[in-house]
Amino acid sequence: MVKPQKAVASFDSATGMLRALSRFLRDQDVPMLGQAPRVLEPVAAAVAGAAARLPRAAKEQAYAVSGWAEAVPLRRVPEIRSEELARWVSGHYPRGPYPVAFLGSSNGALIHLAAALRTPWLPQTLLLPVRRRGVGPDDPRGDLRATREAGQALLAANPDLVLHHMHDANQDRLMIAGMTYFRVKWRRLPQAYRRFLEESLPAGATLVVPECGLRWPVTRVGPRYVFQHGALGGATREEYEHGGPRVADYLSRYGAGRERWDYPPADGDSPEAEWGFEPELLADLEELAARNGWRLVRMRFGEPEELSPVVAELYRDWYRRRGLPGDRLLVECFLLLEPWWALRSGSVPYWMVFNAEQSQRRAMAYLDGTDPFDEIRLMLFSHGVESVGLAGIGDWRRLLARARKVGVFTGVDTRAYPRDFAGLIRAHRELSRIRTTYPMPLPMPWEAAAEFLSKRDEIEWSG
């Protein structure tokens, strides 16, 4: 059997969010993305700094190899067990009691909501990276052909999972050079999740289901197996399907020898692989809540970033009620999350899905609609690729210029971006140097948060 910590990608959104929140619930921040002891941070920063001076090709190769080293060998995929994955996830958290818990879609803004409430979140989706050979990143058909049998074996061994086989040569170009992405979603509640919730939530507690309604075109491979070409981010769905000038230019720059991608034609759509919620799980959650005397709340939203301004304004309102200025904004990206430092620094957290133009525009729109901030700090995730729709440093400078006093990159080497891999370490170090800090507050009352959230137009609230 493959150990769950060896099967789940450490570089994924769900894993990064799980680490950030579980460490917060143990009163810890997130040095080195929570993957190594804090004492190693100076050494890791020095090594990463030296690596940053490598030639571009060497840096890209090192990044790709770091991901490949985590991937599960193809022949061992059938040994992965969903129940072990669930036990590993729930084992991150201290047992309750908690007045509320979350189970559902991955979302960085949700992590800050859970941190304010001091409650756990259990992800429905995990990424299992799988090694493969002989398939280039611009060959989605070849990817499906090479790993389809392993996917079917995974599902045969785990009837409670749905497999979203995902291939995105735009944003994941370096990572998928030697691996494929198997994103799995629980359609039935695993026993480990059930046990954790029953041990942690008393009668009268609330179980909240965050449901991202984002869907994506897919090719149906089997009853519980879909193949997704592309993902939410820089390129549009139409560009993934039909190509276009931006795609042709991108493929030319990377020497792909083609002007568009040739992929298995989509024959429907389904919940998006990384962010979307698989509704089949709801029946088990409703039964569990009813049997334990819990209130079940469904919190539905259309796209991941629709939750970001909501949680940001919730924090700002909370700070002001506590007599704090609420004039600092911390803009986070993908798995770069610091819930502990957001609260200690009195920063309003605003989370972006990725480093793409779409996320930059949404963040600017948030600034257009709220009171100005004196300080804005921006952490940027580097994925190593000048991808279609990547927001450039100039775009991010315009966002920082909206600060009335201080607008700064935090942990970002603007000369190295989007190959600033040392930024994954540097971001925490720079954030922890903020001089003015505040005591960690008591948890936000769930009733106050629920009243605020249920009135927001971005959320469809029921229960």
C-alpha positions in Angstrom: 0.0 0.0 0.0 1.2 3.5 -0.8 1.4 5.7 2.3 -1.0 8.7 1.9 1.7 11.2 2.6 3.6 9.7 -0.4 0.5 9.7 -2.6 -0.8 13.2 -2.1 1.0 16.2 -3.8 2.6 18.6 -1.3 2.6 21.3 -4.0 -1.1 21.4 -4.5 -3.8 23.9 -3.4 -5.7 21.5 -1.1 -2.5 20.3 0.6 -1.2 23.8 1.1 -4.5 24.9 2.6 -4.7 21.8 4.9 -1.2 22.5 6.2 -1.9 26.2 6.7 -5.2 25.8 8.6 -4.1 22.8 10.7 -0.9 24.6 11.8 -3.0 27.6 12.7 -5.3 25.5 14.9 -2.1 24.5 16.7 -1.1 28.2 17.0 1.7 27.9 14.4 2.5 29.9 11.3 3.6 28.4 8.0 7.4 28.6 7.4 8.4 26.9 4.1 4.8 26.2 3.4 4.7 24.0 6.5 6.8 21.3 4.9 9.8 21.4 7.2 10.8 22.6 10.7 11.2 26.3 11.1 14.9 25.8 12.2 15.7 24.8 8.6 14.3 28.0 7.1 17.5 30.0 7.0 19.4 27.1 5.4 16.6 26.5 2.9 16.4 30.2 2.1 20.2 30.2 1.4 20.0 27.1 -0.9 17.0 28.5 -2.7 18.7 31.8 -3.1 21.7 30.1 -4.7 19.4 28.1 -7.0 17.8 31.3 -8.1 21.0 32.3 -9.8 21.0 29.2 -12.0 20.4 29.5 -15.7 16.7 29.5 -16.7 16.8 25.9 -18.1 18.4 24.6 -15.0 15.9 26.3 -12.7 13.0 24.9 -14.8 14.5 21.4 -14.7 15.0 21.6 -10.9 11.4 22.7 -10.4 10.1 19.9 -12.6 12.3 17.3 -10.9 11.1 18.4 -7.5 7.6 17.7 -8.5 8.4 14.4 -10.3 10.1 13.1 -7.2 6.8 13.3 -5.3 4.8 11.4 -7.9 3.6 7.9 -7.4 5.1 5.3 -9.8 2.4 4.2 -12.3 2.5 0.6 -11.3 1.7 1.5 -7.6 -1.4 3.6 -8.3 -3.8 0.7 -7.6 -2.3 0.4 -4.1 -3.6 3.9 -3.1 -6.6 3.6 -0.7 -9.0 6.5 -0.2 -9.7 5.6 3.5 -6.0 6.0 4.2 -6.0 9.4 2.5 -8.9 10.5 4.6 -7.3 9.3 7.8 -4.1 11.2 6.9 -6.1 14.4 6.2 -8.2 14.3 9.4 -5.1 13.4 11.4 -3.7 16.9 10.8 -6.2 18.5 13.1 -6.5 18.5 16.9 -9.8 16.9 18.0 -12.6 19.3 19.1 -15.0 20.2 20.4 -15.7 22.7 17.6 -19.0 24.6 17.2 -18.7 24.4 13.4 -16.7 22.5 10.8 -16.3 22.8 7.0 -16.2 19.9 4.5 -16.1 20.6 0.7 -14.4 22.7 -1.9 -10.8 23.9 -1.6 -10.7 27.7 -1.3 -8.1 30.0 0.2 -10.6 32.6 1.4 -12.5 29.8 3.2 -9.3 28.9 5.0 -9.2 32.4 6.5 -12.9 32.1 7.4 -12.1 28.8 9.2 -9.1 30.4 10.9 -11.2 33.3 12.3 -13.6 30.7 13.7 -10.8 28.4 14.8 -12.5 25.4 13.1 -11.3 22.6 10.7 -11.9 22.1 7.0 -11.8 18.7 5.4 -11.2 18.8 1.6 -13.3 16.8 -0.8 -10.6 16.9 -3.4 -6.9 15.8 -3.3 -4.2 15.7 -6.0 -2.4 12.4 -6.6 0.6 13.1 -9.0 1.5 10.0 -11.1 4.7 9.4 -12.9 4.7 8.6 -16.6 7.2 8.7 -19.5 7.3 9.4 -23.1 4.5 12.0 -23.2 5.2 15.7 -23.8 3.3 18.4 -22.0 1.5 19.5 -25.2 0.1 16.0 -25.9 -3.1 15.6 -23.8 -4.2 12.6 -25.9 -1.0 10.9 -25.2 -1.3 11.6 -21.5 -4.7 9.9 -21.3 -3.5 7.0 -23.4 -0.5 6.4 -21.2 -2.3 6.6 -17.8 -5.9 5.6 -18.4 -5.4 2.0 -17.3 -3.9 3.2 -14.0 -6.8 5.5 -13.5 -9.3 2.7 -14.0 -7.3 0.5 -11.5 -7.4 3.3 -9.0 -11.2 3.6 -9.2 -11.7 -0.2 -9.1 -9.9 -0.2 -5.8 -11.7 2.8 -4.4 -15.4 2.9 -5.3 -16.0 6.0 -3.2 -13.9 8.2 -5.5 -14.5 10.1 -8.7 -11.4 10.6 -10.8 -10.8 14.0 -12.6 -7.8 13.3 -14.8 -6.5 16.8 -15.5 -4.0 18.0 -18.1 -3.1 21.7 -18.3 -0.1 22.5 -20.5 -0.5 26.2 -19.9 -0.1 26.5 -16.2 1.3 23.1 -15.2 3.8 22.9 -18.1 6.9 22.1 -16.0 5.2 19.7 -13.6 3.4 17.6 -16.2 6.6 17.0 -18.2 7.1 13.8 -16.3 3.8 13.2 -14.5 0.1 13.3 -14.8 -2.5 14.8 -12.4 -5.1 12.5 -10.9 -7.5 14.7 -8.9 -9.8 12.6 -6.8 -13.1 13.7 -5.2 -15.0 11.8 -2.5 -18.5 11.0 -3.6 -19.2 9.0 -0.4 -18.1 10.1 3.0 -15.0 8.2 4.2 -15.1 6.6 7.6 -12.1 8.6 8.8 -13.9 11.9 8.0 -17.1 10.6 9.7 -15.2 9.5 12.8 -13.4 12.9 13.1 -16.5 14.9 12.8 -18.5 12.7 15.3 -15.6 13.0 17.8 -15.3 16.8 17.2 -18.7 18.2 16.8 -21.2 18.2 19.7 -25.0 18.0 19.2 -26.2 21.4 18.1 -23.0 22.1 16.1 -23.0 23.2 12.5 -21.5 21.4 9.5 -21.0 23.8 6.6 -20.6 22.5 3.0 -18.7 25.0 0.9 -19.8 24.2 -2.7 -18.0 25.9 -5.6 -20.2 25.6 -8.6 -17.5 25.9 -11.2 -17.8 23.4 -14.0 -15.5 22.6 -16.9 -15.8 20.7 -20.3 -14.7 17.1 -19.9 -14.3 13.9 -21.8 -16.1 11.0 -20.1 -13.8 8.0 -19.8 -15.9 5.9 -17.6 -18.8 6.1 -15.0 -16.5 7.8 -12.4 -13.7 8.9 -14.7 -13.5 12.2 -16.6 -10.6 13.8 -18.4 -10.3 17.6 -18.1 -8.2 19.5 -20.6 -7.1 22.9 -19.2 -8.1 24.6 -16.0 -9.2 27.9 -14.4 -6.5 30.5 -14.9 -4.9 32.5 -17.7 -6.2 30.9 -20.9 -10.0 30.8 -21.6 -12.0 27.6 -22.2 -12.3 28.6 -25.8 -8.5 29.0 -26.1 -8.0 25.5 -24.7 -10.5 24.1 -27.1 -9.9 26.0 -30.3 -6.6 27.7 -29.8 -6.0 31.3 -30.9 -3.2 33.9 -31.3 -2.2 33.8 -27.6 -2.1 30.0 -27.6 -0.1 29.8 -30.9 2.4 32.4 -29.6 2.8 30.5 -26.3 3.3 27.1 -28.1 5.8 28.8 -30.5 7.8 30.3 -27.6 8.1 26.8 -26.0 8.9 25.1 -29.3 5.9 22.8 -29.2 5.8 22.4 -33.0 2.0 23.1 -33.1 -0.4 26.0 -33.0 -3.1 24.5 -30.7 -3.6 21.5 -28.5 -5.1 18.3 -29.8 -7.1 16.7 -27.0 -9.9 14.1 -26.6 -13.0 16.1 -27.6 -15.2 17.1 -24.7 -18.6 15.4 -24.5 -20.1 17.1 -21.5 -19.1 19.0 -18.4 -18.6 18.2 -14.7 -17.4 19.9 -11.5 -14.1 21.5 -12.2 -11.2 19.2 -11.2 -9.5 21.4 -8.6 -12.2 23.7 -7.2 -15.6 22.3 -8.1 -17.8 20.5 -5.7 -19.1 17.0 -6.5 -22.7 17.0 -5.2 -23.1 13.3 -4.8 -21.4 13.6 -1.4 -24.3 15.6 -0.1 -26.5 12.7 0.7 -24.0 11.3 3.2 -23.5 14.6 4.8 -27.2 15.2 5.3 -27.6 11.8 6.8 -24.6 12.3 9.2 -25.8 15.8 10.3 -29.4 14.5 10.9 -28.2 11.5 12.9 -25.9 13.7 15.2 -28.3 16.6 15.7 -26.1 19.0 13.7 -27.3 21.9 11.5 -26.2 21.4 7.9 -25.5 24.6 6.0 -24.8 24.7 2.3 -22.7 27.7 1.2 -22.7 27.8 -2.6 -20.8 30.2 -4.9 -20.0 30.3 -8.6 -16.2 30.6 -8.8 -13.5 30.3 -6.2 -12.6 34.0 -6.0 -16.2 35.0 -5.4 -15.6 34.2 -1.8 -12.4 36.4 -1.5 -14.1 39.8 -1.2 -16.7 38.4 1.1 -14.1 37.1 3.6 -12.0 40.2 3.2 -14.9 42.4 4.2 -15.8 40.1 7.0 -12.3 40.4 8.4 -12.3 44.2 8.0 -15.6 44.5 9.8 -14.3 42.3 12.6 -11.1 44.3 13.0 -13.0 47.5 13.2 -15.4 46.1 15.8 -12.3 45.2 17.8 -10.9 48.7 17.5 -8.2 47.8 15.0 -7.6 50.0 12.0 -8.3 47.4 9.3 -6.1 49.4 6.9 -3.7 46.6 5.9 -4.4 44.2 3.0 -2.5 41.0 2.5 -3.0 39.6 -1.0 -2.2 35.9 -1.2 -1.9 33.6 -4.2 -2.7 29.9 -4.7 -1.2 27.9 -1.8 0.7 30.8 -0.4 -1.4 31.3 2.7 -0.6 32.8 6.1 -3.7 32.8 8.3 -1.6 33.1 11.5 0.3 36.1 10.3 -2.8 37.7 8.8 -4.4 37.8 12.2 -1.2 38.8 14.1 -0.5 41.6 11.8 -4.1 42.8 11.6 -4.2 42.3 7.9 -7.3 41.8 5.8 -6.7 38.6 3.8 -7.6 38.6 0.1 -6.9 35.3 -1.7 -6.3 34.8 -5.5 -6.6 31.5 -7.3 -3.4 32.1 -9.3 -1.1 34.7 -10.7 -3.2 35.3 -13.8 -4.7 38.4 -15.3 -8.2 37.3 -14.3 -7.1 37.2 -10.6 -5.4 40.5 -10.9 -8.6 42.1 -12.4 -10.7 40.6 -9.6 -8.4 42.0 -6.9 -8.5 45.4 -8.5 -12.2 45.2 -8.6 -12.3 44.5 -4.9 -10.1 47.6 -4.3 -12.5 49.6 -6.5 -15.4 48.7 -4.2 -14.0 49.1 -0.8 -12.4 51.8 1.4 -8.7 52.4 0.5 -6.0 50.5 2.4 -2.9 52.3 3.8 -0.8 49.2 3.3 -1.0 46.4 0.7 1.3 43.4 0.7 1.4 41.0 -2.2 2.6 37.4 -2.2 2.9 35.8 -5.7 3.1 32.1 -6.5 5.7 31.3 -9.2 4.9 28.3 -11.5 7.9 28.7 -13.8 6.1 29.4 -17.0 5.3 32.6 -19.1 1.9 31.1 -19.6 -1.1 32.5 -21.5 -2.8 35.1 -19.4 0.0 35.5 -16.9 -0.2 38.8 -15.1 3.1 40.6 -15.4 5.0 42.5 -12.7 3.7 45.8 -14.2 0.1 44.6 -13.6 1.0 43.8 -10.0 2.7 47.1 -9.5 -0.5 48.8 -10.4 -2.3 46.9 -7.7 0.3 47.8 -5.1 0.1 51.5 -6.2 -3.5 51.5 -4.8 -2.1 51.6 -1.2 -2.2 55.0 0.4 1.1 54.6 2.2 2.9 51.3 1.6 2.5 48.9 -1.3 5.1 46.2 -1.4 5.8 42.8 -2.9 6.3 40.3 -0.1 8.9 37.6 -0.8 8.9 38.3 -4.5 12.0 38.7 -6.6 10.5 40.7 -9.5 13.5 39.9 -11.7 13.0 36.2 -11.3 9.2 36.0 -11.5 7.5 33.7 -12.7 10.6 31.5 -11.9 11.0 32.9 -8.4 10.9 29.6 -6.7 12.7 30.9 -3.7 9.7 33.1 -3.1 7.9 30.1 -1.6 10.3 30.4 1.4 11.0 34.1 1.3 7.3 35.2 1.6 7.0 33.9 5.1 10.3 35.4 6.3 9.4 38.8 5.0 5.8 38.7 6.4 7.1 37.7 9.8 9.1 40.9 9.9 6.1 43.2 10.2 6.8 45.4 13.2 3.3 46.3 14.4 1.4 43.2 15.5 -1.6 42.5 17.6 -2.6 39.8 20.1 -4.2 36.8 18.7 -8.0 37.4 19.0 -10.6 35.0 20.5 -12.5 33.1 17.8 -15.1 34.9 15.9 -18.5 33.7 17.0 -20.1 31.5 14.3 -23.4 33.2 14.7 -21.9 36.6 13.8 -20.1 35.1 10.8 -23.2 33.3 9.6 -25.3 36.4 9.8 -22.7 38.3 7.7 -22.2 35.6 5.1 -25.9 34.8 4.6 -26.5 38.4 3.6 -23.9 38.5 0.8 -25.0 38.3 -2.8 -22.0 36.2 -3.8 -23.2 33.3 -1.7 -26.3 31.2 -2.0 -26.9 30.2 1.6 -29.3 27.5 2.9 -29.8 25.5 6.0 
